[in-house]
Amino acid sequence: MATRHGLIALALQSGGLSRDDMHVSRALQWLAAHQDQKTGMWSASSLNKQRDPASDIGKFMSDAATAYAVLALVEKR
């Protein structure tokens, strides 16, 4: 879910919507509430295949989710 929320919030803001837009605001609030306080990451997993989350390929989805979340949260629109 983190990948989806981050990507959608980023896309909406890049498309011209402000952080005050209801959909953007809700996505950003969700991201803020679901950040792992210990690691600072947003965890995610592949919908296509079960992977060991400790493996490099298993960490890829969380890396992507974290990247999209950070980009959405720092966007200044």
PyMOL Python script that loads the backbone (N, CA, C, O; Angstrom):
from pymol import cmd

cmd.read_pdbstr("""\
ATOM      1  N   MET A   1       0.808  -1.192   0.000  1.00  0.00           N
ATOM      2  CA  MET A   1       0.000   0.000   0.000  1.00  0.00           C
ATOM      3  C   MET A   1       0.859   1.267   0.000  1.00  0.00           C
ATOM      4  O   MET A   1       0.461   2.285  -0.568  1.00  0.00           O
ATOM      5  N   ALA A   2       2.014   1.212   0.622  1.00  0.00           N
ATOM      6  CA  ALA A   2       2.859   2.406   0.689  1.00  0.00           C
ATOM      7  C   ALA A   2       3.312   2.835  -0.698  1.00  0.00           C
ATOM      8  O   ALA A   2       3.370   4.027  -0.999  1.00  0.00           O
ATOM      9  N   THR A   3       3.634   1.854  -1.545  1.00  0.00           N
ATOM     10  CA  THR A   3       4.060   2.199  -2.903  1.00  0.00           C
ATOM     11  C   THR A   3       2.937   2.932  -3.616  1.00  0.00           C
ATOM     12  O   THR A   3       3.166   3.954  -4.262  1.00  0.00           O
ATOM     13  N   ARG A   4       1.736   2.413  -3.498  1.00  0.00           N
ATOM     14  CA  ARG A   4       0.579   3.023  -4.156  1.00  0.00           C
ATOM     15  C   ARG A   4       0.311   4.432  -3.630  1.00  0.00           C
ATOM     16  O   ARG A   4       0.136   5.358  -4.422  1.00  0.00           O
ATOM     17  N   HIS A   5       0.277   4.610  -2.316  1.00  0.00           N
ATOM     18  CA  HIS A   5      -0.015   5.924  -1.747  1.00  0.00           C
ATOM     19  C   HIS A   5       1.048   6.947  -2.134  1.00  0.00           C
ATOM     20  O   HIS A   5       0.725   8.080  -2.492  1.00  0.00           O
ATOM     21  N   GLY A   6       2.305   6.551  -2.062  1.00  0.00           N
ATOM     22  CA  GLY A   6       3.380   7.476  -2.418  1.00  0.00           C
ATOM     23  C   GLY A   6       3.356   7.853  -3.878  1.00  0.00           C
ATOM     24  O   GLY A   6       3.489   9.029  -4.217  1.00  0.00           O
ATOM     25  N   LEU A   7       3.189   6.872  -4.751  1.00  0.00           N
ATOM     26  CA  LEU A   7       3.170   7.134  -6.190  1.00  0.00           C
ATOM     27  C   LEU A   7       1.973   7.992  -6.575  1.00  0.00           C
ATOM     28  O   LEU A   7       2.114   8.932  -7.358  1.00  0.00           O
ATOM     29  N   ILE A   8       0.812   7.686  -6.043  1.00  0.00           N
ATOM     30  CA  ILE A   8      -0.387   8.467  -6.371  1.00  0.00           C
ATOM     31  C   ILE A   8      -0.261   9.904  -5.869  1.00  0.00           C
ATOM     32  O   ILE A   8      -0.575  10.845  -6.597  1.00  0.00           O
ATOM     33  N   ALA A   9       0.194  10.076  -4.637  1.00  0.00           N
ATOM     34  CA  ALA A   9       0.358  11.438  -4.107  1.00  0.00           C
ATOM     35  C   ALA A   9       1.364  12.225  -4.928  1.00  0.00           C
ATOM     36  O   ALA A   9       1.151  13.404  -5.211  1.00  0.00           O
ATOM     37  N   LEU A  10       2.450  11.584  -5.310  1.00  0.00           N
ATOM     38  CA  LEU A  10       3.458  12.247  -6.137  1.00  0.00           C
ATOM     39  C   LEU A  10       2.880  12.618  -7.499  1.00  0.00           C
ATOM     40  O   LEU A  10       3.083  13.735  -7.976  1.00  0.00           O
ATOM     41  N   ALA A  11       2.165  11.692  -8.123  1.00  0.00           N
ATOM     42  CA  ALA A  11       1.586  11.957  -9.443  1.00  0.00           C
ATOM     43  C   ALA A  11       0.551  13.083  -9.386  1.00  0.00           C
ATOM     44  O   ALA A  11       0.530  13.944 -10.265  1.00  0.00           O
ATOM     45  N   LEU A  12      -0.296  13.086  -8.375  1.00  0.00           N
ATOM     46  CA  LEU A  12      -1.306  14.143  -8.256  1.00  0.00           C
ATOM     47  C   LEU A  12      -0.656  15.508  -8.068  1.00  0.00           C
ATOM     48  O   LEU A  12      -1.090  16.495  -8.662  1.00  0.00           O
ATOM     49  N   GLN A  13       0.382  15.560  -7.243  1.00  0.00           N
ATOM     50  CA  GLN A  13       1.075  16.824  -7.033  1.00  0.00           C
ATOM     51  C   GLN A  13       1.824  17.259  -8.285  1.00  0.00           C
ATOM     52  O   GLN A  13       1.841  18.444  -8.621  1.00  0.00           O
ATOM     53  N   SER A  14       2.434  16.318  -8.967  1.00  0.00           N
ATOM     54  CA  SER A  14       3.148  16.644 -10.213  1.00  0.00           C
ATOM     55  C   SER A  14       2.172  17.117 -11.282  1.00  0.00           C
ATOM     56  O   SER A  14       2.539  17.885 -12.172  1.00  0.00           O
ATOM     57  N   GLY A  15       0.931  16.657 -11.189  1.00  0.00           N
ATOM     58  CA  GLY A  15      -0.102  17.067 -12.126  1.00  0.00           C
ATOM     59  C   GLY A  15      -0.726  18.408 -11.793  1.00  0.00           C
ATOM     60  O   GLY A  15      -1.586  18.891 -12.529  1.00  0.00           O
ATOM     61  N   GLY A  16      -0.302  19.019 -10.687  1.00  0.00           N
ATOM     62  CA  GLY A  16      -0.765  20.366 -10.382  1.00  0.00           C
ATOM     63  C   GLY A  16      -1.646  20.491  -9.158  1.00  0.00           C
ATOM     64  O   GLY A  16      -1.986  21.607  -8.767  1.00  0.00           O
ATOM     65  N   LEU A  17      -2.030  19.378  -8.534  1.00  0.00           N
ATOM     66  CA  LEU A  17      -2.857  19.485  -7.331  1.00  0.00           C
ATOM     67  C   LEU A  17      -1.982  19.882  -6.149  1.00  0.00           C
ATOM     68  O   LEU A  17      -0.813  19.505  -6.065  1.00  0.00           O
ATOM     69  N   SER A  18      -2.565  20.641  -5.250  1.00  0.00           N
ATOM     70  CA  SER A  18      -1.807  21.099  -4.086  1.00  0.00           C
ATOM     71  C   SER A  18      -1.922  20.090  -2.952  1.00  0.00           C
ATOM     72  O   SER A  18      -2.730  19.163  -3.000  1.00  0.00           O
ATOM     73  N   ARG A  19      -1.105  20.289  -1.944  1.00  0.00           N
ATOM     74  CA  ARG A  19      -1.151  19.435  -0.756  1.00  0.00           C
ATOM     75  C   ARG A  19      -2.477  19.592  -0.026  1.00  0.00           C
ATOM     76  O   ARG A  19      -2.846  18.735   0.776  1.00  0.00           O
ATOM     77  N   ASP A  20      -3.201  20.685  -0.299  1.00  0.00           N
ATOM     78  CA  ASP A  20      -4.489  20.929   0.342  1.00  0.00           C
ATOM     79  C   ASP A  20      -5.628  20.145  -0.307  1.00  0.00           C
ATOM     80  O   ASP A  20      -6.708  20.032   0.274  1.00  0.00           O
ATOM     81  N   ASP A  21      -5.400  19.600  -1.508  1.00  0.00           N
ATOM     82  CA  ASP A  21      -6.411  18.773  -2.149  1.00  0.00           C
ATOM     83  C   ASP A  21      -6.729  17.589  -1.237  1.00  0.00           C
ATOM     84  O   ASP A  21      -5.824  16.989  -0.657  1.00  0.00           O
ATOM     85  N   MET A  22      -8.010  17.254  -1.112  1.00  0.00           N
ATOM     86  CA  MET A  22      -8.431  16.206  -0.191  1.00  0.00           C
ATOM     87  C   MET A  22      -7.708  14.877  -0.444  1.00  0.00           C
ATOM     88  O   MET A  22      -7.273  14.221   0.503  1.00  0.00           O
ATOM     89  N   HIS A  23      -7.578  14.481  -1.707  1.00  0.00           N
ATOM     90  CA  HIS A  23      -6.961  13.192  -2.023  1.00  0.00           C
ATOM     91  C   HIS A  23      -5.459  13.191  -1.721  1.00  0.00           C
ATOM     92  O   HIS A  23      -4.925  12.217  -1.190  1.00  0.00           O
ATOM     93  N   VAL A  24      -4.800  14.270  -2.058  1.00  0.00           N
ATOM     94  CA  VAL A  24      -3.363  14.387  -1.777  1.00  0.00           C
ATOM     95  C   VAL A  24      -3.149  14.419  -0.274  1.00  0.00           C
ATOM     96  O   VAL A  24      -2.280  13.723   0.250  1.00  0.00           O
ATOM     97  N   SER A  25      -3.933  15.220   0.412  1.00  0.00           N
ATOM     98  CA  SER A  25      -3.801  15.358   1.856  1.00  0.00           C
ATOM     99  C   SER A  25      -3.987  14.017   2.560  1.00  0.00           C
ATOM    100  O   SER A  25      -3.224  13.675   3.463  1.00  0.00           O
ATOM    101  N   ARG A  26      -4.998  13.263   2.146  1.00  0.00           N
ATOM    102  CA  ARG A  26      -5.248  11.956   2.774  1.00  0.00           C
ATOM    103  C   ARG A  26      -4.108  10.988   2.503  1.00  0.00           C
ATOM    104  O   ARG A  26      -3.718  10.232   3.393  1.00  0.00           O
ATOM    105  N   ALA A  27      -3.570  10.997   1.296  1.00  0.00           N
ATOM    106  CA  ALA A  27      -2.445  10.112   0.970  1.00  0.00           C
ATOM    107  C   ALA A  27      -1.217  10.478   1.798  1.00  0.00           C
ATOM    108  O   ALA A  27      -0.525   9.597   2.309  1.00  0.00           O
ATOM    109  N   LEU A  28      -0.946  11.770   1.932  1.00  0.00           N
ATOM    110  CA  LEU A  28       0.212  12.217   2.712  1.00  0.00           C
ATOM    111  C   LEU A  28       0.036  11.890   4.195  1.00  0.00           C
ATOM    112  O   LEU A  28       0.998  11.526   4.871  1.00  0.00           O
ATOM    113  N   GLN A  29      -1.181  12.020   4.696  1.00  0.00           N
ATOM    114  CA  GLN A  29      -1.447  11.657   6.084  1.00  0.00           C
ATOM    115  C   GLN A  29      -1.245  10.162   6.299  1.00  0.00           C
ATOM    116  O   GLN A  29      -0.700   9.748   7.322  1.00  0.00           O
ATOM    117  N   TRP A  30      -1.682   9.349   5.336  1.00  0.00           N
ATOM    118  CA  TRP A  30      -1.503   7.904   5.432  1.00  0.00           C
ATOM    119  C   TRP A  30      -0.014   7.575   5.462  1.00  0.00           C
ATOM    120  O   TRP A  30       0.431   6.754   6.265  1.00  0.00           O
ATOM    121  N   LEU A  31       0.749   8.215   4.590  1.00  0.00           N
ATOM    122  CA  LEU A  31       2.192   7.969   4.557  1.00  0.00           C
ATOM    123  C   LEU A  31       2.842   8.330   5.891  1.00  0.00           C
ATOM    124  O   LEU A  31       3.657   7.570   6.414  1.00  0.00           O
ATOM    125  N   ALA A  32       2.485   9.477   6.433  1.00  0.00           N
ATOM    126  CA  ALA A  32       3.059   9.910   7.706  1.00  0.00           C
ATOM    127  C   ALA A  32       2.713   8.934   8.827  1.00  0.00           C
ATOM    128  O   ALA A  32       3.536   8.685   9.709  1.00  0.00           O
ATOM    129  N   ALA A  33       1.511   8.383   8.799  1.00  0.00           N
ATOM    130  CA  ALA A  33       1.070   7.466   9.855  1.00  0.00           C
ATOM    131  C   ALA A  33       1.668   6.068   9.724  1.00  0.00           C
ATOM    132  O   ALA A  33       1.708   5.325  10.705  1.00  0.00           O
ATOM    133  N   HIS A  34       2.129   5.698   8.541  1.00  0.00           N
ATOM    134  CA  HIS A  34       2.585   4.331   8.315  1.00  0.00           C
ATOM    135  C   HIS A  34       4.093   4.197   8.097  1.00  0.00           C
ATOM    136  O   HIS A  34       4.568   3.141   7.679  1.00  0.00           O
ATOM    137  N   GLN A  35       4.831   5.244   8.374  1.00  0.00           N
ATOM    138  CA  GLN A  35       6.283   5.151   8.279  1.00  0.00           C
ATOM    139  C   GLN A  35       6.794   4.338   9.465  1.00  0.00           C
ATOM    140  O   GLN A  35       6.367   4.553  10.600  1.00  0.00           O
ATOM    141  N   ASP A  36       7.700   3.412   9.205  1.00  0.00           N
ATOM    142  CA  ASP A  36       8.300   2.610  10.270  1.00  0.00           C
ATOM    143  C   ASP A  36       9.186   3.527  11.107  1.00  0.00           C
ATOM    144  O   ASP A  36      10.185   4.051  10.616  1.00  0.00           O
ATOM    145  N   GLN A  37       8.822   3.715  12.355  1.00  0.00           N
ATOM    146  CA  GLN A  37       9.545   4.643  13.230  1.00  0.00           C
ATOM    147  C   GLN A  37      10.959   4.177  13.544  1.00  0.00           C
ATOM    148  O   GLN A  37      11.840   4.989  13.823  1.00  0.00           O
ATOM    149  N   LYS A  38      11.170   2.879  13.497  1.00  0.00           N
ATOM    150  CA  LYS A  38      12.499   2.341  13.814  1.00  0.00           C
ATOM    151  C   LYS A  38      13.481   2.525  12.656  1.00  0.00           C
ATOM    152  O   LYS A  38      14.628   2.922  12.865  1.00  0.00           O
ATOM    153  N   THR A  39      13.024   2.231  11.430  1.00  0.00           N
ATOM    154  CA  THR A  39      13.926   2.266  10.272  1.00  0.00           C
ATOM    155  C   THR A  39      13.765   3.505   9.409  1.00  0.00           C
ATOM    156  O   THR A  39      14.666   3.854   8.647  1.00  0.00           O
ATOM    157  N   GLY A  40      12.612   4.178   9.524  1.00  0.00           N
ATOM    158  CA  GLY A  40      12.332   5.326   8.668  1.00  0.00           C
ATOM    159  C   GLY A  40      11.797   4.931   7.305  1.00  0.00           C
ATOM    160  O   GLY A  40      11.549   5.791   6.460  1.00  0.00           O
ATOM    161  N   MET A  41      11.616   3.637   7.083  1.00  0.00           N
ATOM    162  CA  MET A  41      11.164   3.139   5.775  1.00  0.00           C
ATOM    163  C   MET A  41       9.657   2.923   5.750  1.00  0.00           C
ATOM    164  O   MET A  41       8.988   2.940   6.784  1.00  0.00           O
ATOM    165  N   TRP A  42       9.150   2.721   4.555  1.00  0.00           N
ATOM    166  CA  TRP A  42       7.797   2.242   4.326  1.00  0.00           C
ATOM    167  C   TRP A  42       7.956   0.846   3.745  1.00  0.00           C
ATOM    168  O   TRP A  42       8.570   0.683   2.691  1.00  0.00           O
ATOM    169  N   SER A  43       7.415  -0.153   4.412  1.00  0.00           N
ATOM    170  CA  SER A  43       7.593  -1.518   3.920  1.00  0.00           C
ATOM    171  C   SER A  43       6.539  -1.842   2.869  1.00  0.00           C
ATOM    172  O   SER A  43       5.417  -1.338   2.905  1.00  0.00           O
ATOM    173  N   ALA A  44       6.932  -2.690   1.942  1.00  0.00           N
ATOM    174  CA  ALA A  44       6.045  -3.122   0.867  1.00  0.00           C
ATOM    175  C   ALA A  44       6.516  -4.487   0.381  1.00  0.00           C
ATOM    176  O   ALA A  44       7.655  -4.890   0.616  1.00  0.00           O
ATOM    177  N   SER A  45       5.625  -5.180  -0.293  1.00  0.00           N
ATOM    178  CA  SER A  45       5.991  -6.476  -0.860  1.00  0.00           C
ATOM    179  C   SER A  45       5.398  -6.587  -2.256  1.00  0.00           C
ATOM    180  O   SER A  45       4.479  -5.852  -2.617  1.00  0.00           O
ATOM    181  N   SER A  46       5.929  -7.498  -3.016  1.00  0.00           N
ATOM    182  CA  SER A  46       5.465  -7.703  -4.385  1.00  0.00           C
ATOM    183  C   SER A  46       4.104  -8.385  -4.392  1.00  0.00           C
ATOM    184  O   SER A  46       3.851  -9.302  -3.611  1.00  0.00           O
ATOM    185  N   LEU A  47       3.243  -7.933  -5.272  1.00  0.00           N
ATOM    186  CA  LEU A  47       1.951  -8.587  -5.449  1.00  0.00           C
ATOM    187  C   LEU A  47       2.080  -9.804  -6.357  1.00  0.00           C
ATOM    188  O   LEU A  47       1.189 -10.653  -6.396  1.00  0.00           O
ATOM    189  N   ASN A  48       3.183  -9.888  -7.082  1.00  0.00           N
ATOM    190  CA  ASN A  48       3.352 -10.927  -8.086  1.00  0.00           C
ATOM    191  C   ASN A  48       3.995 -12.203  -7.560  1.00  0.00           C
ATOM    192  O   ASN A  48       3.693 -13.293  -8.047  1.00  0.00           O
ATOM    193  N   LYS A  49       4.871 -12.082  -6.581  1.00  0.00           N
ATOM    194  CA  LYS A  49       5.606 -13.250  -6.122  1.00  0.00           C
ATOM    195  C   LYS A  49       6.042 -13.061  -4.678  1.00  0.00           C
ATOM    196  O   LYS A  49       6.457 -11.969  -4.289  1.00  0.00           O
ATOM    197  N   GLN A  50       5.949 -14.119  -3.888  1.00  0.00           N
ATOM    198  CA  GLN A  50       6.404 -14.072  -2.507  1.00  0.00           C
ATOM    199  C   GLN A  50       7.926 -14.143  -2.488  1.00  0.00           C
ATOM    200  O   GLN A  50       8.528 -15.047  -3.068  1.00  0.00           O
ATOM    201  N   ARG A  51       8.528 -13.186  -1.821  1.00  0.00           N
ATOM    202  CA  ARG A  51       9.985 -13.121  -1.760  1.00  0.00           C
ATOM    203  C   ARG A  51      10.424 -13.000  -0.311  1.00  0.00           C
ATOM    204  O   ARG A  51       9.681 -12.505   0.536  1.00  0.00           O
ATOM    205  N   ASP A  52      11.626 -13.452  -0.039  1.00  0.00           N
ATOM    206  CA  ASP A  52      12.206 -13.293   1.291  1.00  0.00           C
ATOM    207  C   ASP A  52      12.478 -11.803   1.496  1.00  0.00           C
ATOM    208  O   ASP A  52      13.293 -11.226   0.776  1.00  0.00           O
ATOM    209  N   PRO A  53      11.811 -11.168   2.465  1.00  0.00           N
ATOM    210  CA  PRO A  53      11.987  -9.725   2.653  1.00  0.00           C
ATOM    211  C   PRO A  53      13.402  -9.320   3.054  1.00  0.00           C
ATOM    212  O   PRO A  53      13.762  -8.147   2.947  1.00  0.00           O
ATOM    213  N   ALA A  54      14.204 -10.270   3.512  1.00  0.00           N
ATOM    214  CA  ALA A  54      15.583  -9.952   3.899  1.00  0.00           C
ATOM    215  C   ALA A  54      16.551 -10.015   2.722  1.00  0.00           C
ATOM    216  O   ALA A  54      17.686  -9.551   2.833  1.00  0.00           O
ATOM    217  N   SER A  55      16.115 -10.589   1.584  1.00  0.00           N
ATOM    218  CA  SER A  55      16.995 -10.685   0.414  1.00  0.00           C
ATOM    219  C   SER A  55      17.036  -9.348  -0.323  1.00  0.00           C
ATOM    220  O   SER A  55      16.157  -8.505  -0.145  1.00  0.00           O
ATOM    221  N   ASP A  56      18.055  -9.164  -1.145  1.00  0.00           N
ATOM    222  CA  ASP A  56      18.161  -7.918  -1.919  1.00  0.00           C
ATOM    223  C   ASP A  56      16.932  -7.705  -2.786  1.00  0.00           C
ATOM    224  O   ASP A  56      16.381  -6.605  -2.826  1.00  0.00           O
ATOM    225  N   ILE A  57      16.498  -8.754  -3.481  1.00  0.00           N
ATOM    226  CA  ILE A  57      15.331  -8.609  -4.345  1.00  0.00           C
ATOM    227  C   ILE A  57      14.062  -8.397  -3.519  1.00  0.00           C
ATOM    228  O   ILE A  57      13.131  -7.730  -3.971  1.00  0.00           O
ATOM    229  N   GLY A  58      14.024  -8.959  -2.315  1.00  0.00           N
ATOM    230  CA  GLY A  58      12.886  -8.755  -1.430  1.00  0.00           C
ATOM    231  C   GLY A  58      12.817  -7.345  -0.881  1.00  0.00           C
ATOM    232  O   GLY A  58      11.733  -6.846  -0.580  1.00  0.00           O
ATOM    233  N   LYS A  59      13.958  -6.702  -0.747  1.00  0.00           N
ATOM    234  CA  LYS A  59      14.004  -5.330  -0.233  1.00  0.00           C
ATOM    235  C   LYS A  59      13.636  -4.294  -1.290  1.00  0.00           C
ATOM    236  O   LYS A  59      13.354  -3.142  -0.961  1.00  0.00           O
ATOM    237  N   PHE A  60      13.638  -4.701  -2.556  1.00  0.00           N
ATOM    238  CA  PHE A  60      13.399  -3.756  -3.643  1.00  0.00           C
ATOM    239  C   PHE A  60      12.070  -3.025  -3.500  1.00  0.00           C
ATOM    240  O   PHE A  60      12.014  -1.811  -3.692  1.00  0.00           O
ATOM    241  N   MET A  61      11.002  -3.741  -3.169  1.00  0.00           N
ATOM    242  CA  MET A  61       9.692  -3.091  -3.081  1.00  0.00           C
ATOM    243  C   MET A  61       9.652  -2.064  -1.950  1.00  0.00           C
ATOM    244  O   MET A  61       9.060  -0.996  -2.109  1.00  0.00           O
ATOM    245  N   SER A  62      10.264  -2.369  -0.829  1.00  0.00           N
ATOM    246  CA  SER A  62      10.306  -1.391   0.262  1.00  0.00           C
ATOM    247  C   SER A  62      11.168  -0.191  -0.116  1.00  0.00           C
ATOM    248  O   SER A  62      10.866   0.941   0.259  1.00  0.00           O
ATOM    249  N   ASP A  63      12.236  -0.444  -0.855  1.00  0.00           N
ATOM    250  CA  ASP A  63      13.055   0.675  -1.338  1.00  0.00           C
ATOM    251  C   ASP A  63      12.239   1.580  -2.258  1.00  0.00           C
ATOM    252  O   ASP A  63      12.307   2.804  -2.154  1.00  0.00           O
ATOM    253  N   ALA A  64      11.469   0.972  -3.157  1.00  0.00           N
ATOM    254  CA  ALA A  64      10.628   1.750  -4.073  1.00  0.00           C
ATOM    255  C   ALA A  64       9.545   2.501  -3.306  1.00  0.00           C
ATOM    256  O   ALA A  64       9.299   3.678  -3.570  1.00  0.00           O
ATOM    257  N   ALA A  65       8.900   1.829  -2.362  1.00  0.00           N
ATOM    258  CA  ALA A  65       7.850   2.475  -1.569  1.00  0.00           C
ATOM    259  C   ALA A  65       8.412   3.663  -0.795  1.00  0.00           C
ATOM    260  O   ALA A  65       7.783   4.718  -0.730  1.00  0.00           O
ATOM    261  N   THR A  66       9.583   3.493  -0.216  1.00  0.00           N
ATOM    262  CA  THR A  66      10.211   4.576   0.541  1.00  0.00           C
ATOM    263  C   THR A  66      10.569   5.744  -0.374  1.00  0.00           C
ATOM    264  O   THR A  66      10.372   6.905  -0.015  1.00  0.00           O
ATOM    265  N   ALA A  67      11.090   5.434  -1.544  1.00  0.00           N
ATOM    266  CA  ALA A  67      11.449   6.502  -2.489  1.00  0.00           C
ATOM    267  C   ALA A  67      10.217   7.309  -2.899  1.00  0.00           C
ATOM    268  O   ALA A  67      10.249   8.540  -2.876  1.00  0.00           O
ATOM    269  N   TYR A  68       9.130   6.625  -3.276  1.00  0.00           N
ATOM    270  CA  TYR A  68       7.911   7.343  -3.672  1.00  0.00           C
ATOM    271  C   TYR A  68       7.335   8.146  -2.503  1.00  0.00           C
ATOM    272  O   TYR A  68       6.881   9.275  -2.692  1.00  0.00           O
ATOM    273  N   ALA A  69       7.352   7.577  -1.313  1.00  0.00           N
ATOM    274  CA  ALA A  69       6.822   8.291  -0.143  1.00  0.00           C
ATOM    275  C   ALA A  69       7.613   9.565   0.124  1.00  0.00           C
ATOM    276  O   ALA A  69       7.031  10.627   0.343  1.00  0.00           O
ATOM    277  N   VAL A  70       8.927   9.462   0.108  1.00  0.00           N
ATOM    278  CA  VAL A  70       9.769  10.635   0.369  1.00  0.00           C
ATOM    279  C   VAL A  70       9.555  11.697  -0.705  1.00  0.00           C
ATOM    280  O   VAL A  70       9.419  12.879  -0.389  1.00  0.00           O
ATOM    281  N   LEU A  71       9.526  11.288  -1.966  1.00  0.00           N
ATOM    282  CA  LEU A  71       9.297  12.260  -3.043  1.00  0.00           C
ATOM    283  C   LEU A  71       7.955  12.952  -2.895  1.00  0.00           C
ATOM    284  O   LEU A  71       7.859  14.162  -3.103  1.00  0.00           O
ATOM    285  N   ALA A  72       6.916  12.207  -2.538  1.00  0.00           N
ATOM    286  CA  ALA A  72       5.585  12.804  -2.358  1.00  0.00           C
ATOM    287  C   ALA A  72       5.579  13.768  -1.173  1.00  0.00           C
ATOM    288  O   ALA A  72       4.984  14.843  -1.247  1.00  0.00           O
ATOM    289  N   LEU A  73       6.233  13.387  -0.096  1.00  0.00           N
ATOM    290  CA  LEU A  73       6.220  14.224   1.106  1.00  0.00           C
ATOM    291  C   LEU A  73       7.024  15.508   0.968  1.00  0.00           C
ATOM    292  O   LEU A  73       6.723  16.494   1.640  1.00  0.00           O
ATOM    293  N   VAL A  74       8.044  15.518   0.109  1.00  0.00           N
ATOM    294  CA  VAL A  74       8.858  16.731  -0.050  1.00  0.00           C
ATOM    295  C   VAL A  74       8.406  17.598  -1.226  1.00  0.00           C
ATOM    296  O   VAL A  74       8.910  18.708  -1.397  1.00  0.00           O
ATOM    297  N   GLU A  75       7.477  17.117  -2.027  1.00  0.00           N
ATOM    298  CA  GLU A  75       6.952  17.893  -3.171  1.00  0.00           C
ATOM    299  C   GLU A  75       6.327  19.182  -2.629  1.00  0.00           C
ATOM    300  O   GLU A  75       5.602  19.150  -1.635  1.00  0.00           O
ATOM    301  N   LYS A  76       6.598  20.287  -3.264  1.00  0.00           N
ATOM    302  CA  LYS A  76       6.148  21.598  -2.778  1.00  0.00           C
ATOM    303  C   LYS A  76       5.030  22.201  -3.626  1.00  0.00           C
ATOM    304  O   LYS A  76       5.123  23.362  -4.025  1.00  0.00           O
ATOM    305  N   ARG A  77       4.014  21.464  -3.899  1.00  0.00           N
ATOM    306  CA  ARG A  77       2.876  22.027  -4.648  1.00  0.00           C
ATOM    307  C   ARG A  77       1.691  22.191  -3.768  1.00  0.00           C
ATOM    308  O   ARG A  77       0.643  22.650  -4.223  1.00  0.00           O
TER     309      ARG A  77
END
""", "prot")
cmd.dss("prot")
cmd.show_as("cartoon", "prot")
cmd.util.cbc("prot")
cmd.orient("prot")
